[in-house]
Amino acid sequence: MKSQITITLLALVILGYICLRVPNYFLDGADYEIISSKRSPDDRFLIIEFQSNGEEAHAPYGQHLVLSWKPVNKPKQGHIIFAGYCKKLTYSWVSEQKIAIACESTEKNNVRSRSTKAYGIEIEYQ
């Protein structure tokens, strides 16, 4: 009898934990919209462009470029190589080991974060 109660309580705790975590998993990526993506020439990496839709993001209401080995649904699942506010954001693979990024902007401090190297890949800003 005592072991049955213990098993039931344990099952309820596990079920409660799952019920609390599942909505967070799906809602966590709701602040972002995937705009575009580009594979590296050797097909090993992927750059994904996100637009943030909420204030919780790395650069609120701005653009993010994320470098990853696989497709991701939110920026923090990969390596954020760029975050800022651009009128026009362009990016391209120059080679397997180099990425070029350009952020056309009218304001001085619109780039909030940028990497110069990630996963051994050089990142050049134009």
C-alpha positions in Angstrom: 0.0 0.0 0.0 2.8 2.4 1.0 4.8 1.6 -2.2 1.6 2.2 -4.4 1.2 5.7 -2.8 4.9 6.5 -3.4 4.7 5.4 -7.1 1.5 7.4 -7.6 3.0 10.5 -6.0 6.2 10.1 -8.1 4.1 9.7 -11.3 2.1 12.9 -10.4 5.3 14.9 -9.8 6.8 13.7 -13.1 3.5 14.5 -14.9 3.4 18.0 -13.3 6.9 18.7 -14.3 6.2 17.7 -17.9 3.0 19.8 -18.0 5.0 22.9 -16.8 7.9 22.4 -19.2 6.1 21.6 -22.5 4.4 25.1 -22.9 7.7 26.8 -22.1 9.4 24.8 -24.8 6.9 25.9 -27.5 6.4 29.5 -26.3 10.2 30.2 -25.9 10.7 30.5 -29.7 7.5 32.5 -30.3 9.4 35.8 -30.0 11.3 35.1 -33.2 10.5 34.7 -36.9 12.9 33.0 -39.3 13.5 35.3 -42.3 16.0 33.4 -44.3 18.9 30.9 -44.2 22.0 30.1 -46.2 24.1 26.9 -46.1 27.9 27.1 -46.2 29.6 26.0 -49.5 30.7 22.7 -47.9 27.2 22.2 -46.4 28.6 21.9 -42.8 27.1 25.1 -41.4 24.0 27.2 -41.7 23.4 30.9 -41.1 19.8 31.6 -40.1 18.4 35.2 -40.0 15.8 35.9 -37.3 13.6 38.9 -36.6 12.8 39.3 -33.0 9.2 40.1 -32.2 9.5 40.7 -28.4 11.5 42.6 -25.9 13.1 39.5 -24.3 15.4 39.0 -27.3 19.2 39.8 -27.5 18.5 42.9 -29.6 14.8 43.8 -29.0 12.9 44.1 -32.3 16.1 43.7 -34.2 17.7 41.2 -36.5 19.8 38.3 -35.5 22.2 36.1 -37.5 22.8 32.7 -36.0 25.5 30.2 -37.0 24.7 26.6 -36.4 25.4 23.0 -37.6 21.7 22.3 -38.0 18.5 24.2 -38.4 17.3 25.9 -35.2 14.0 27.4 -34.1 15.4 30.2 -31.9 18.7 32.1 -31.7 19.9 30.7 -28.4 20.0 27.2 -30.0 23.0 28.3 -32.1 25.7 30.9 -31.9 24.5 34.5 -32.4 27.1 36.1 -34.7 25.2 39.4 -35.2 22.4 41.3 -33.5 21.3 44.8 -34.4 18.8 47.1 -36.0 19.2 47.4 -39.8 17.2 48.9 -42.5 18.7 46.3 -44.8 20.7 43.3 -43.5 22.7 41.3 -46.0 24.9 38.3 -45.4 26.7 35.7 -47.6 29.3 33.0 -47.5 32.6 34.3 -49.1 34.1 30.8 -48.7 33.9 27.8 -46.4 35.8 29.7 -43.7 34.5 33.3 -44.2 31.2 35.1 -43.9 30.4 38.7 -45.0 27.8 40.8 -43.2 26.5 44.3 -44.0 24.0 46.3 -42.0 22.6 49.3 -43.7 21.5 51.7 -41.0 20.8 55.4 -40.5 21.7 55.5 -36.8 25.1 55.3 -35.3 24.9 52.6 -32.6 22.4 50.2 -34.2 24.7 47.1 -34.1 24.4 45.6 -30.6 26.5 42.5 -30.9 28.9 41.0 -33.5 31.4 38.2 -33.5 34.6 38.3 -35.4 35.0 34.5 -35.4 32.8 31.5 -34.6 33.5 27.8 -35.0 36.8 28.8 -36.7 34.9 30.8 -39.4 36.0 34.4 -39.9 33.3 37.0 -39.9 33.8 40.2 -41.9 31.7 43.3 -41.6 31.3 45.6 -44.6 
